[in-house]
Amino acid sequence: MALSNKYRFQIQETTIGTVDVNPINSNIEFGYESGDIERIKKILSTDIILTNADYQIIKGLEATGVCQTINFYIDVYCSGAWVREFTGLIKIRKCKFNAHKCRVVLGVETNESAKCLNDISQEKVNIYDIPFHPAVYSFVGTIETITCTYATYTDVPISIPAHIFNNSCITAGQGWTLTENKIRNITAGSTSSVFNCECETTWKRQYVIGGTMPSGTGWIAIGLNWARAVTTFADPANSYGSYAAPLAGDIKEANTITPYFGTGTAETYDNGTYLNDALPYFVNLGGCTYTVISDFFGINPDATAPTNTAYTAAANYRRLVFWKNADVKRPNVVQNSTKMFITFEELFNELKTMFNVEMSVYETLGIKYVRIEHVSYFDNTNGLDLTAQWANVIKANEYIYLSDKLPSQEKFRFQSETDGQNGTFDGSPIMYDKNCTDAKTIVEFNASLSMTNFAAMLDNESVSDTGLAWAATELQNSQNFILSTSELNDFMTWTKFQDQFYYYNRPFTSGTVNGVTKTFTLGRIKSEDVEVINYDGCSFHALNPVQLIKTKLGWGKVENMKYDAANGKLSLSLLH
């Protein structure tokens, strides 16, 4: 079949309009492959060769300047009409000319939906050029403190000294948390098994006056107001040493439990940037025109997300704010930061790492979209069923396991560790059965620009000034507060991210997360190559590479796809 019977080739330029050309190619190959930042992108893998009169057109355009860029289109004839199969750009400076043979090999680049985004994805942007920088407060309400001063206790059992505390100045059940306990003047009791002492205890609580119940857990209604504990007290058992023979005059101090708000003073972080402002700003640099959609982050949501744990948890991350690290380390300085340069690629990679999200770029009815969603969003739509036309499948059922996707553990890191391995913020690795893995294979998820432990960052010189400090926020009475439960900003910990977003797409069905055995949704660890013959161009045109394709191994995700137009052969690399 001659290509001209099924395909139309056009160039378009302002001075000449739209002109049909006739390449001398005997074949043409289209395809899809994994994109630089997007999930998958369309490619043209065949050089386009023009001769004679078509060559002269390109030569004429060359004369106007080597920087000339020309639109290039390939259409396929389907159901009585031409439909656009491929959109590209011819760059004169990338063409290969043969004046003797009147021949030119066109330097064609894809100009599909994601091209503009890819072009600007590594452009450095000062985050302070993004309009509007909200003030965010470390917590809603105030931290109330009360100390029940030293009182005398007699005949206290030696076996339970850590349980001695003074609650004479508080009302039980109103959110008061023991944060500091002191014992002094220890003397012998009436028997050898008891002692006497004086005890002073400091209590704290988070207190909000009026309004509806704030976000988070643990709130207690006190009339029209709200209170909750500021931390869970870690009872310092045996912290007073041995009292087998207590000595008169001893002064003993229990472990001091720091409230999760750090100093207990409300900090104001007044130089942040909303993620929901940043993403549209970044994707529309350099004349790009994209609409951002994300059910996950709550940006122009269209209610197409699946119902699962990840999207339930996502409700807490729809007011994400980020700062330059320096503004969180030193929130009370007179002069805020004015410069912090990052690229869209860097910003998206941080989101991808923390939240296990992916990006799809596409065009519908002339509008270009950037969709960012959790991985579970993209693997839930079935497309082509090859088992219905299996007679045309000439290569299938052969697959290999991807050994680099079968690690013994997966490690998760922020820019710096702040609470040590196995801590809440730094988390711990996901561990897998070593009988199924290569013990030396370790996969790292490194959010190399990001920090989230605000309490630990305060005046901490071990944390770089350069980087992105992230917080999940909530809106209360028209003000933004960091969303927290038992630690400041604890919605932004690796422990949370793992429990909420990383049970999906894992290499095995179970593993150990933060010391607990968990069940996972299995990821795609098998690679299958498939070839289909007698596949026509219109069927390829209708094929959606984002949708799953079914073989006798089940529904597979497209990793790569190539279509040989002259021979009607579709070649697929699928992940199962």
ChimeraX attribute file (.defattr): number of C-alpha atoms within 10 A of each C-alpha:
attribute: neighborCount
match mode: 1-to-1
recipient: residues
	/A:1	11
	/A:2	11
	/A:3	18
	/A:4	14
	/A:5	9
	/A:6	17
	/A:7	20
	/A:8	20
	/A:9	18
	/A:10	16
	/A:11	21
	/A:12	17
	/A:13	14
	/A:14	8
	/A:15	7
	/A:16	10
	/A:17	8
	/A:18	14
	/A:19	13
	/A:20	12
	/A:21	17
	/A:22	17
	/A:23	22
	/A:24	13
	/A:25	14
	/A:26	11
	/A:27	16
	/A:28	18
	/A:29	18
	/A:30	18
	/A:31	20
	/A:32	20
	/A:33	18
	/A:34	14
	/A:35	16
	/A:36	12
	/A:37	19
	/A:38	19
	/A:39	17
	/A:40	22
	/A:41	23
	/A:42	24
	/A:43	22
	/A:44	19
	/A:45	16
	/A:46	14
	/A:47	15
	/A:48	19
	/A:49	18
	/A:50	22
	/A:51	20
	/A:52	11
	/A:53	13
	/A:54	19
	/A:55	22
	/A:56	16
	/A:57	16
	/A:58	21
	/A:59	17
	/A:60	10
	/A:61	17
	/A:62	17
	/A:63	10
	/A:64	9
	/A:65	11
	/A:66	13
	/A:67	11
	/A:68	14
	/A:69	17
	/A:70	18
	/A:71	19
	/A:72	23
	/A:73	21
	/A:74	16
	/A:75	18
	/A:76	21
	/A:77	17
	/A:78	14
	/A:79	8
	/A:80	6
	/A:81	9
	/A:82	14
	/A:83	16
	/A:84	14
	/A:85	19
	/A:86	19
	/A:87	20
	/A:88	20
	/A:89	19
	/A:90	22
	/A:91	18
	/A:92	22
	/A:93	14
	/A:94	14
	/A:95	18
	/A:96	13
	/A:97	17
	/A:98	12
	/A:99	12
	/A:100	6
	/A:101	10
	/A:102	15
	/A:103	21
	/A:104	22
	/A:105	17
	/A:106	22
	/A:107	17
	/A:108	24
	/A:109	18
	/A:110	19
	/A:111	18
	/A:112	18
	/A:113	22
	/A:114	25
	/A:115	17
	/A:116	18
	/A:117	24
	/A:118	17
	/A:119	12
	/A:120	19
	/A:121	20
	/A:122	13
	/A:123	15
	/A:124	15
	/A:125	17
	/A:126	12
	/A:127	22
	/A:128	18
	/A:129	14
	/A:130	16
	/A:131	12
	/A:132	13
	/A:133	19
	/A:134	15
	/A:135	16
	/A:136	22
	/A:137	19
	/A:138	25
	/A:139	23
	/A:140	24
	/A:141	18
	/A:142	15
	/A:143	21
	/A:144	14
	/A:145	14
	/A:146	14
	/A:147	19
	/A:148	17
	/A:149	15
	/A:150	16
	/A:151	15
	/A:152	13
	/A:153	16
	/A:154	15
	/A:155	16
	/A:156	18
	/A:157	17
	/A:158	19
	/A:159	13
	/A:160	11
	/A:161	20
	/A:162	17
	/A:163	14
	/A:164	18
	/A:165	21
	/A:166	24
	/A:167	18
	/A:168	13
	/A:169	13
	/A:170	14
	/A:171	9
	/A:172	10
	/A:173	12
	/A:174	17
	/A:175	24
	/A:176	24
	/A:177	22
	/A:178	27
	/A:179	24
	/A:180	19
	/A:181	24
	/A:182	21
	/A:183	26
	/A:184	19
	/A:185	17
	/A:186	21
	/A:187	20
	/A:188	21
	/A:189	17
	/A:190	12
	/A:191	9
	/A:192	14
	/A:193	15
	/A:194	21
	/A:195	23
	/A:196	22
	/A:197	23
	/A:198	20
	/A:199	23
	/A:200	21
	/A:201	23
	/A:202	21
	/A:203	22
	/A:204	22
	/A:205	23
	/A:206	24
	/A:207	23
	/A:208	21
	/A:209	15
	/A:210	14
	/A:211	11
	/A:212	13
	/A:213	17
	/A:214	19
	/A:215	17
	/A:216	14
	/A:217	12
	/A:218	14
	/A:219	20
	/A:220	16
	/A:221	15
	/A:222	15
	/A:223	8
	/A:224	11
	/A:225	15
	/A:226	22
	/A:227	25
	/A:228	24
	/A:229	26
	/A:230	29
	/A:231	23
	/A:232	14
	/A:233	15
	/A:234	11
	/A:235	14
	/A:236	15
	/A:237	13
	/A:238	15
	/A:239	13
	/A:240	16
	/A:241	11
	/A:242	11
	/A:243	19
	/A:244	13
	/A:245	13
	/A:246	19
	/A:247	13
	/A:248	13
	/A:249	11
	/A:250	12
	/A:251	14
	/A:252	16
	/A:253	14
	/A:254	18
	/A:255	16
	/A:256	15
	/A:257	17
	/A:258	15
	/A:259	24
	/A:260	19
	/A:261	22
	/A:262	16
	/A:263	12
	/A:264	19
	/A:265	11
	/A:266	15
	/A:267	17
	/A:268	17
	/A:269	24
	/A:270	17
	/A:271	21
	/A:272	24
	/A:273	22
	/A:274	21
	/A:275	20
	/A:276	18
	/A:277	16
	/A:278	19
	/A:279	20
	/A:280	18
	/A:281	18
	/A:282	24
	/A:283	22
	/A:284	16
	/A:285	18
	/A:286	12
	/A:287	10
	/A:288	16
	/A:289	16
	/A:290	24
	/A:291	18
	/A:292	20
	/A:293	21
	/A:294	21
	/A:295	22
	/A:296	25
	/A:297	21
	/A:298	16
	/A:299	19
	/A:300	13
	/A:301	14
	/A:302	10
	/A:303	10
	/A:304	9
	/A:305	17
	/A:306	15
	/A:307	10
	/A:308	11
	/A:309	13
	/A:310	23
	/A:311	20
	/A:312	12
	/A:313	16
	/A:314	17
	/A:315	13
	/A:316	18
	/A:317	20
	/A:318	19
	/A:319	19
	/A:320	21
	/A:321	26
	/A:322	24
	/A:323	26
	/A:324	28
	/A:325	26
	/A:326	23
	/A:327	23
	/A:328	28
	/A:329	22
	/A:330	17
	/A:331	18
	/A:332	13
	/A:333	10
	/A:334	7
	/A:335	8
	/A:336	15
	/A:337	15
	/A:338	11
	/A:339	13
	/A:340	18
	/A:341	14
	/A:342	18
	/A:343	17
	/A:344	23
	/A:345	18
	/A:346	16
	/A:347	19
	/A:348	17
	/A:349	20
	/A:350	21
	/A:351	16
	/A:352	19
	/A:353	20
	/A:354	23
	/A:355	24
	/A:356	23
	/A:357	20
	/A:358	21
	/A:359	20
	/A:360	20
	/A:361	23
	/A:362	17
	/A:363	14
	/A:364	8
	/A:365	5
	/A:366	8
	/A:367	11
	/A:368	18
	/A:369	19
	/A:370	23
	/A:371	21
	/A:372	25
	/A:373	22
	/A:374	25
	/A:375	19
	/A:376	20
	/A:377	20
	/A:378	20
	/A:379	15
	/A:380	12
	/A:381	11
	/A:382	15
	/A:383	16
	/A:384	17
	/A:385	15
	/A:386	18
	/A:387	15
	/A:388	10
	/A:389	10
	/A:390	13
	/A:391	10
	/A:392	15
	/A:393	19
	/A:394	10
	/A:395	14
	/A:396	16
	/A:397	12
	/A:398	11
	/A:399	17
	/A:400	12
	/A:401	14
	/A:402	13
	/A:403	13
	/A:404	13
	/A:405	18
	/A:406	22
	/A:407	23
	/A:408	22
	/A:409	23
	/A:410	19
	/A:411	16
	/A:412	21
	/A:413	22
	/A:414	23
	/A:415	18
	/A:416	19
	/A:417	17
	/A:418	21
	/A:419	13
	/A:420	12
	/A:421	13
	/A:422	14
	/A:423	15
	/A:424	19
	/A:425	26
	/A:426	23
	/A:427	24
	/A:428	23
	/A:429	26
	/A:430	24
	/A:431	20
	/A:432	22
	/A:433	15
	/A:434	13
	/A:435	8
	/A:436	11
	/A:437	19
	/A:438	15
	/A:439	14
	/A:440	10
	/A:441	15
	/A:442	17
	/A:443	17
	/A:444	14
	/A:445	16
	/A:446	16
	/A:447	21
	/A:448	16
	/A:449	20
	/A:450	24
	/A:451	31
	/A:452	28
	/A:453	26
	/A:454	22
	/A:455	20
	/A:456	16
	/A:457	22
	/A:458	18
	/A:459	13
	/A:460	15
	/A:461	10
	/A:462	10
	/A:463	19
	/A:464	17
	/A:465	19
	/A:466	17
	/A:467	20
	/A:468	27
	/A:469	24
	/A:470	25
	/A:471	29
	/A:472	21
	/A:473	26
	/A:474	24
	/A:475	15
	/A:476	15
	/A:477	9
	/A:478	7
	/A:479	13
	/A:480	22
	/A:481	23
	/A:482	24
	/A:483	27
	/A:484	24
	/A:485	19
	/A:486	18
	/A:487	21
	/A:488	24
	/A:489	25
	/A:490	22
	/A:491	24
	/A:492	23
	/A:493	20
	/A:494	27
	/A:495	21
	/A:496	18
	/A:497	21
	/A:498	21
	/A:499	16
	/A:500	19
	/A:501	21
	/A:502	22
	/A:503	22
	/A:504	21
	/A:505	18
	/A:506	20
	/A:507	23
	/A:508	20
	/A:509	15
	/A:510	18
	/A:511	22
	/A:512	16
	/A:513	21
	/A:514	19
	/A:515	12
	/A:516	9
	/A:517	13
	/A:518	14
	/A:519	14
	/A:520	16
	/A:521	15
	/A:522	15
	/A:523	16
	/A:524	18
	/A:525	19
	/A:526	17
	/A:527	20
	/A:528	22
	/A:529	17
	/A:530	20
	/A:531	18
	/A:532	20
	/A:533	16
	/A:534	11
	/A:535	18
	/A:536	17
	/A:537	22
	/A:538	15
	/A:539	10
	/A:540	19
	/A:541	16
	/A:542	10
	/A:543	13
	/A:544	13
	/A:545	22
	/A:546	19
	/A:547	18
	/A:548	23
	/A:549	24
	/A:550	19
	/A:551	22
	/A:552	12
	/A:553	14
	/A:554	14
	/A:555	21
	/A:556	23
	/A:557	23
	/A:558	24
	/A:559	18
	/A:560	19
	/A:561	22
	/A:562	21
	/A:563	25
	/A:564	20
	/A:565	22
	/A:566	17
	/A:567	15
	/A:568	16
	/A:569	21
	/A:570	23
	/A:571	18
	/A:572	23
	/A:573	18
	/A:574	23
	/A:575	24
	/A:576	21
